[in-house]
Amino acid sequence: MPCFNHATFLRDSVNGILQQTEADLELIIVDDCSSDNSWDVIRSVADSDPRIRAIRHERNQGASRSRNDALQVAKGEFIGFCDADDIWEPDKLRIQVNLLQNHPKYDLVYCDTTIIDENGLPTNQRFSALFPPPKLASGWLFGELVLRNFINIQSVLMRNQCVQRVGHFDERIKWVEDWSYWIRVSHDHQFLYSQEPLARYRVHRKSTSVVQKRGYRFNRYKVFKKTLRGYADISRCMKADILYKMGVELYALGKIRAGRRLFLNAIRLAIGDRRAYKTLGKALFRMITGRA
């Protein structure tokens, strides 16, 4: 559980973990040099339950570093994530551990989540409505994840062996570091999807998705670029789609000339590949209209 200035929500998040029906767990909370009273809250809850381990950064280092510092000391067979403003449902851990134990070919399970507001009230929306999973939501998902993220980090439970094989979060990526991580894990591991919402995802005025819109776009571009460079087995069609999406992000950031170059590269790759005709059409439309 990384925490940066989330003292307001922290106790709810911690209680969601400690009140799991599967009580055999450890909770590692990393305070990323909060300027509010988060560290006081963390020390208070850590004193009340021996399952909590508290870590404090002397300077702010970001969510990726916070997650990595927790992974360094995690001892469990399974690894889960919960940000300090989100909440696990009481049966989440028990249900997901059972799913992985009963389906050994899968190494990561994810599920739907309920979206709540700043006061913890349901918005009557689910994460899957905003970021729908693919039709085949279980299995080998690398080909889907290189194009978009549809996995809420609060929903994930994975085998520790994924960390041992893939390594830790990329600290050069901000705000979408979880998506970058799922891409890496999905290249060599199968995912299992459950439609049952087992966590609550809080959207509020200080949510990074609200206050860091440009930062999200720039880091999505970085993830696309990293993916193109990192995997030689990506198909021609997929490369065209990734280049197109990189161009869309640059257009939205006001980098029109660089975006047009990427659209042109996407068009070149898409020509002659029937699977890429949709990407070809979208890239041509952007080139002609200049719409961001």
C-alpha positions as CSV (number, residue, x, y, z in Angstrom):
1,M,0.0,0.0,0.0
2,P,1.8,3.2,-1.2
3,C,0.6,6.3,0.5
4,F,1.1,10.0,-0.3
5,N,-1.0,12.5,1.5
6,H,-4.0,10.2,1.9
7,A,-4.5,10.4,5.6
8,T,-8.2,11.2,5.0
9,F,-8.8,7.8,3.4
10,L,-6.0,5.7,5.0
11,R,-7.9,4.1,7.9
12,D,-10.7,2.8,5.6
13,S,-8.1,1.3,3.2
14,V,-6.2,-0.4,6.0
15,N,-9.4,-1.7,7.6
16,G,-10.4,-3.2,4.3
17,I,-7.2,-5.3,4.4
18,L,-7.2,-6.2,8.1
19,Q,-10.8,-7.3,8.0
20,Q,-10.3,-9.8,5.2
21,T,-12.0,-13.2,5.9
22,E,-8.6,-14.7,4.9
23,A,-6.6,-13.4,7.9
24,D,-3.2,-14.9,7.1
25,L,-1.7,-11.9,5.5
26,E,0.9,-9.1,5.9
27,L,0.2,-5.5,5.0
28,I,3.2,-3.4,4.0
29,I,2.5,0.4,3.9
30,V,5.0,2.8,2.4
31,D,4.6,6.4,3.2
32,D,6.2,8.4,0.4
33,C,7.2,11.4,2.5
34,S,3.6,12.7,3.0
35,S,3.2,16.3,4.1
36,D,-0.1,15.6,5.9
37,N,-0.5,13.3,9.0
38,S,-0.4,10.1,7.0
39,W,2.7,8.8,8.9
40,D,1.0,9.4,12.3
41,V,-2.0,7.3,11.1
42,I,0.3,4.6,9.7
43,R,2.2,4.3,13.0
44,S,-1.1,4.2,14.9
45,V,-2.5,1.3,12.9
46,A,0.8,-0.5,12.8
47,D,1.0,-0.4,16.6
48,S,-2.5,-2.0,16.7
49,D,-1.8,-5.0,14.5
50,P,1.4,-7.0,14.2
51,R,0.5,-7.9,10.5
52,I,1.4,-4.4,9.4
53,R,4.9,-3.3,8.4
54,A,5.5,0.4,8.0
55,I,8.1,2.0,5.8
56,R,8.8,5.7,5.4
57,H,10.6,7.6,2.7
58,E,12.7,10.6,3.7
59,R,11.9,12.2,0.4
60,N,9.1,11.7,-2.2
61,Q,10.1,9.1,-4.7
62,G,6.9,8.1,-6.4
63,A,4.4,5.2,-6.4
64,S,6.7,2.9,-8.4
65,R,9.5,3.2,-5.8
66,S,7.0,2.7,-3.0
67,R,5.6,-0.4,-4.5
68,N,9.1,-1.7,-5.2
69,D,10.2,-1.1,-1.6
70,A,7.2,-3.1,-0.4
71,L,7.9,-5.9,-2.9
72,Q,11.5,-6.1,-1.6
73,V,10.3,-7.2,1.8
74,A,7.1,-9.1,0.9
75,K,7.2,-12.7,2.2
76,G,3.8,-14.0,1.0
77,E,3.1,-16.6,-1.7
78,F,0.7,-14.2,-3.3
79,I,1.0,-10.4,-3.9
80,G,-1.9,-8.0,-3.9
81,F,-2.1,-4.2,-4.2
82,C,-4.3,-1.5,-2.6
83,D,-3.6,2.2,-2.9
84,A,-4.2,4.2,0.3
85,D,-7.5,5.8,-1.0
86,D,-9.1,2.5,-2.2
87,I,-10.8,-0.4,-0.4
88,W,-10.8,-4.2,-0.6
89,E,-14.1,-6.0,-0.1
90,P,-13.9,-8.5,2.9
91,D,-13.8,-11.7,0.8
92,K,-11.4,-10.5,-1.9
93,L,-8.3,-12.3,-0.7
94,R,-10.0,-15.6,0.1
95,I,-11.8,-15.7,-3.2
96,Q,-8.8,-14.8,-5.3
97,V,-6.4,-17.2,-3.5
98,N,-8.9,-20.0,-4.1
99,L,-9.1,-19.1,-7.8
100,L,-5.4,-19.3,-8.2
101,Q,-5.1,-22.5,-6.2
102,N,-7.9,-24.1,-8.2
103,H,-6.6,-22.9,-11.6
104,P,-2.8,-23.5,-11.5
105,K,-2.2,-22.5,-15.2
106,Y,-3.1,-18.9,-14.3
107,D,-0.5,-16.8,-12.4
108,L,-2.6,-13.5,-11.9
109,V,-6.2,-13.0,-11.2
110,Y,-8.0,-9.7,-11.6
111,C,-11.6,-8.6,-11.3
112,D,-14.1,-5.8,-11.6
113,T,-14.2,-2.9,-9.1
114,T,-16.9,-0.6,-7.9
115,I,-16.2,3.1,-8.3
116,I,-16.8,5.3,-5.2
117,D,-16.6,9.1,-4.7
118,E,-14.6,11.1,-2.2
119,N,-17.1,10.3,0.6
120,G,-17.0,6.6,-0.1
121,L,-20.4,6.5,-1.8
122,P,-21.0,4.3,-4.9
123,T,-21.2,6.3,-8.2
124,N,-23.2,3.4,-9.7
125,Q,-20.4,2.8,-12.1
126,R,-18.0,-0.1,-12.4
127,F,-14.4,0.1,-13.6
128,S,-15.3,-2.3,-16.5
129,A,-17.8,0.3,-17.8
130,L,-15.0,2.8,-18.3
131,F,-12.2,0.3,-19.2
132,P,-14.0,-2.8,-20.5
133,P,-11.9,-6.1,-20.5
134,P,-11.6,-7.9,-23.9
135,K,-14.1,-10.5,-25.0
136,L,-11.6,-13.1,-24.0
137,A,-10.7,-11.7,-20.6
138,S,-8.8,-14.7,-19.4
139,G,-5.7,-16.4,-20.8
140,W,-2.8,-14.8,-22.7
141,L,-3.5,-11.1,-22.7
142,F,-0.3,-9.6,-23.9
143,G,-1.8,-8.7,-27.3
144,E,-4.6,-6.8,-25.6
145,L,-2.5,-5.1,-22.9
146,V,0.1,-3.6,-25.2
147,L,-2.7,-1.5,-26.7
148,R,-4.6,-0.4,-23.6
149,N,-5.0,-1.0,-19.9
150,F,-8.2,-2.5,-18.5
151,I,-6.9,-3.8,-15.2
152,N,-7.4,-1.9,-12.0
153,I,-4.4,-2.5,-9.7
154,Q,-6.6,-2.8,-6.6
155,S,-8.2,-5.8,-8.2
156,V,-5.1,-7.9,-8.8
157,L,-3.7,-10.9,-6.9
158,M,-0.7,-12.6,-8.4
159,R,1.7,-15.3,-7.5
160,N,5.0,-14.1,-6.1
161,Q,6.8,-16.1,-8.8
162,C,5.6,-13.4,-11.3
163,V,7.8,-10.9,-9.4
164,Q,10.7,-13.3,-9.3
165,R,10.5,-13.7,-13.0
166,V,9.5,-10.2,-14.2
167,G,11.2,-8.0,-11.6
168,H,9.8,-4.8,-10.1
169,F,7.9,-1.7,-11.4
170,D,9.7,0.6,-13.8
171,E,10.5,3.7,-11.7
172,R,10.9,5.8,-14.8
173,I,7.1,5.4,-15.5
174,K,4.7,7.5,-13.5
175,W,0.9,7.1,-13.0
176,V,0.6,4.2,-15.5
177,E,3.4,2.1,-14.0
178,D,0.8,-0.7,-13.2
179,W,-0.1,-0.9,-16.9
180,S,3.5,-1.2,-17.9
181,Y,3.9,-3.9,-15.3
182,W,0.9,-5.9,-16.6
183,I,2.4,-5.9,-20.1
184,R,5.6,-7.4,-18.8
185,V,3.8,-10.0,-16.7
186,S,1.4,-11.0,-19.5
187,H,4.1,-11.8,-21.9
188,D,5.0,-14.9,-20.0
189,H,2.0,-15.5,-17.6
190,Q,-1.7,-16.2,-18.1
191,F,-4.4,-14.0,-16.4
192,L,-7.7,-15.0,-15.0
193,Y,-10.7,-12.6,-14.9
194,S,-13.6,-12.6,-12.4
195,Q,-16.6,-10.3,-13.0
196,E,-17.3,-10.0,-9.3
197,P,-16.4,-6.6,-8.0
198,L,-14.0,-7.3,-5.1
199,A,-12.6,-3.8,-4.5
200,R,-13.7,-0.2,-4.4
201,Y,-11.9,2.3,-6.5
202,R,-12.1,5.9,-5.2
203,V,-12.2,8.8,-7.6
204,H,-11.8,12.2,-6.0
205,R,-10.5,15.7,-6.7
206,K,-6.9,14.7,-5.8
207,S,-6.9,11.5,-7.8
208,T,-3.9,11.4,-10.1
209,S,-6.2,10.6,-13.0
210,V,-7.9,13.9,-12.4
211,V,-4.9,16.2,-11.7
212,Q,-2.3,14.6,-14.0
213,K,-4.0,14.3,-17.4
214,R,-1.0,15.6,-19.4
215,G,1.3,13.4,-17.3
216,Y,-0.9,10.4,-18.0
217,R,-0.7,11.0,-21.8
218,F,3.1,11.5,-21.8
219,N,3.7,8.4,-19.7
220,R,1.3,6.3,-21.9
221,Y,3.4,7.4,-24.8
222,K,6.5,6.2,-22.9
223,V,4.9,2.8,-22.3
224,F,4.1,2.4,-26.0
225,K,7.6,3.3,-27.0
226,K,9.1,1.0,-24.4
227,T,6.9,-1.8,-25.6
228,L,7.9,-1.4,-29.2
229,R,11.6,-1.5,-28.3
230,G,11.3,-4.3,-25.8
231,Y,9.5,-7.1,-27.7
232,A,10.7,-8.4,-31.0
233,D,7.7,-10.8,-31.3
234,I,5.1,-8.0,-31.8
235,S,3.3,-8.4,-35.1
236,R,3.3,-5.9,-37.9
237,C,-0.4,-5.1,-37.3
238,M,0.2,-4.6,-33.6
239,K,3.1,-2.3,-34.3
240,A,1.0,-0.2,-36.6
241,D,-1.7,0.1,-33.9
242,I,0.8,1.1,-31.2
243,L,2.4,3.8,-33.5
244,Y,-1.1,5.2,-34.2
245,K,-1.8,5.4,-30.4
246,M,1.5,7.0,-29.8
247,G,0.6,9.6,-32.4
248,V,-2.7,10.2,-30.7
249,E,-1.0,10.9,-27.4
250,L,1.4,13.4,-29.1
251,Y,-1.4,15.2,-30.9
252,A,-3.2,15.7,-27.6
253,L,0.0,17.0,-26.1
254,G,0.3,19.6,-28.9
255,K,3.2,17.9,-30.7
256,I,1.5,17.8,-34.0
257,R,4.5,17.3,-36.3
258,A,5.9,14.4,-34.3
259,G,2.4,12.9,-34.1
260,R,2.0,13.1,-37.9
261,R,5.3,11.3,-38.4
262,L,4.0,8.4,-36.2
263,F,0.7,8.3,-38.1
264,L,2.7,8.1,-41.4
265,N,4.8,5.2,-40.0
266,A,1.6,3.5,-38.9
267,I,0.1,3.9,-42.4
268,R,3.2,2.4,-43.9
269,L,3.1,-0.7,-41.7
270,A,-0.7,-1.1,-42.2
271,I,-0.6,-1.1,-46.0
272,G,-0.9,-4.6,-47.2
273,D,-2.0,-6.1,-43.9
274,R,-5.7,-6.7,-43.9
275,R,-5.8,-7.0,-40.1
276,A,-4.5,-3.4,-39.9
277,Y,-7.1,-1.8,-42.2
278,K,-8.9,-0.2,-39.3
279,T,-5.7,1.4,-38.0
280,L,-4.9,2.5,-41.6
281,G,-8.3,4.3,-41.8
282,K,-7.9,6.0,-38.4
283,A,-4.4,7.2,-39.2
284,L,-5.4,8.6,-42.6
285,F,-8.3,10.4,-41.0
286,R,-6.1,12.0,-38.5
287,M,-3.5,13.0,-41.2
288,I,-6.2,14.5,-43.4
289,T,-8.3,16.3,-40.7
290,G,-5.5,17.2,-38.3
291,R,-7.9,16.5,-35.4
292,A,-6.4,15.9,-32.0
